[in-house]
Amino acid sequence: MTKPTPPVSAGDVVTLDLEVLVPGGEALAHFGGYAIFVPGGVPGDRVDAEVISTKPGYARALVKNVLTPGSQRVGARCPLFGHCGGCQWQEVDYAAQILWKRQIVVDALTRIGGFPGSELVLPTLGMEDPWYYRNKVHWALAKDEKTQGSGIRIGLYEARSHRVVDVEHCYIQHPLNNLVLDFLRKELPEFDFPLYDESTGKGWLRSAFAKAGHQTNELMIGLVTTLSDFPQESRWVERVREQFPGVTSIVQNIQSKPGNALMGEETRVLWGKDHLFEKIGPLTFAISARSFFQVNSEQVERLYETALRYADLSGGERIVDLYSGTGTIALYLAAKGAGETLGIEVIPEATRDAIANARLNRISNATFLTGKVEDRLPRLLAETGPIDVALLDPPRKGCEPSVISAIASSGIPRIVYVSCNPATLARDLKILVEAGGYQLQEVQPVDMFPQTAHVEAVALLTKAH
Ligand SMILES: C[S@@+](CC[C@H](N)C(=O)[O-])C[C@H]1O[C@@H](n2cnc3c(N)ncnc32)[C@H](O)[C@@H]1O
């Protein structure tokens, strides 16, 4: 089918009625039947928007003027909204945000998976207070061209860019992470560490990060540097401890490779422990600098309770937790009645955390292996006895085709798939249904990322007999 020729050109200003929110967070409108995506738009708004690019099938336009605000539009809390790439939906009323998140899951399941999405997808589990929830931050750093000498911009990246937006206060970050921002703003100019420059590859300090325990108030503060030496190390540690007397861990991560990877493989402890503790329900978890941990500690319990409900434990089940991170889901299920759980995770520190977390919580029926799921799973399926539940929680790109085909032919009766990307979720579920004879029973979206367009969902598949 030939794609329609754009009826608009870059620079045109057109009046649009914004209809829906789509994956990625943009609003969609039509102009003479032609699709126009509007980042930052709110469904229900009538706007004047300036076309910024056109493609054979669609264009993209930016709101110049809201002519008539829709009922879902609210004022953004953050003055940087629209500049900072962190939040996409602060101007969408929260009650509407969670409806759209469900709709995005329904659309992906219908369009990509061919499922009757709306019948299977439950209402999104949202937050009562959808602010200050993020337990982890990477504060990006850049030289401020506007100020002389040691002026630094500290904050987050603009959307789809590596330009640093100077952030005074972040409304979705945990208060401790905001205090770390204040501290960096005050101290970094004084320390005058040479900032890393992406274009030349020169410099020492790449970024700063903080992890805060929502339930424990523990705090890790780290600097990511290009080299492992640390000029003024003891002075830095002293200053951090003066400012944060209760700090748990002060670390340095070394990332010497060029490119976008935020952290490197080596982490040095400068003071305190190499991890902080966080609690989910009755369990305590150690999290080290590089380990993945869900960023919303409050909602994670809802997420794991959904996984638990879908696992439908009656006692004694054997469970594999694929992409297990610090072992949180495997341990949650092990503590709630599973007979035996086995986690597979590629990052060695995360596996180490998982093993330590099992010990910490006196859980003896959980084992963890380091490796890629695609390498470990075939042997595991061939050599171990029957598995009752497979839990999958892959990164955004979803599972490797070989993983999905191994699961599809495994005969495991229940599959619980936790996903942060509805498109790859729908793609993988479709294969499991078509090639594996599974039935999609239910999908539960859980809002782990309020004010943003990120969507998390848990799906239950069972084997048809
Ligand atoms: C979305 S996180 C889930 C972690 C954990 N289930 C949780 O809830 O905290 C995905 C995890 O998969 C790991 N990972 C990514 N690719 C992998 C692969 N090919 N094999 C094993 N683990 C992988 C990442 O390091 C990360 O810990």
The ligand as an ORCA input file, in Angstrom:
! r2SCAN-3c Opt
* xyz 0 1
  C      13.714     -5.618     33.782
  S      15.068     -6.217     34.709
  C      14.279     -7.359     35.803
  C      14.987     -7.660     37.090
  C      14.162     -8.304     38.203
  N      13.271     -9.315     37.725
  C      13.433     -7.269     39.033
  O      12.205     -7.226     39.051
  O      14.116     -6.466     39.692
  C      15.882     -7.177     33.533
  C      17.131     -7.878     34.019
  O      17.603     -8.706     32.958
  C      19.020     -8.702     32.942
  N      19.393     -9.153     31.586
  C      19.420     -8.438     30.446
  N      19.701     -9.242     29.398
  C      19.856    -10.502     29.895
  C      20.130    -11.774     29.312
  N      20.314    -11.909     28.015
  N      20.190    -12.849     30.126
  C      20.024    -12.720     31.482
  N      19.734    -11.530     32.082
  C      19.653    -10.446     31.311
  C      19.367     -7.278     33.332
  O      20.665     -7.193     33.849
  C      18.290     -6.970     34.386
  O      18.743     -7.320     35.677
*
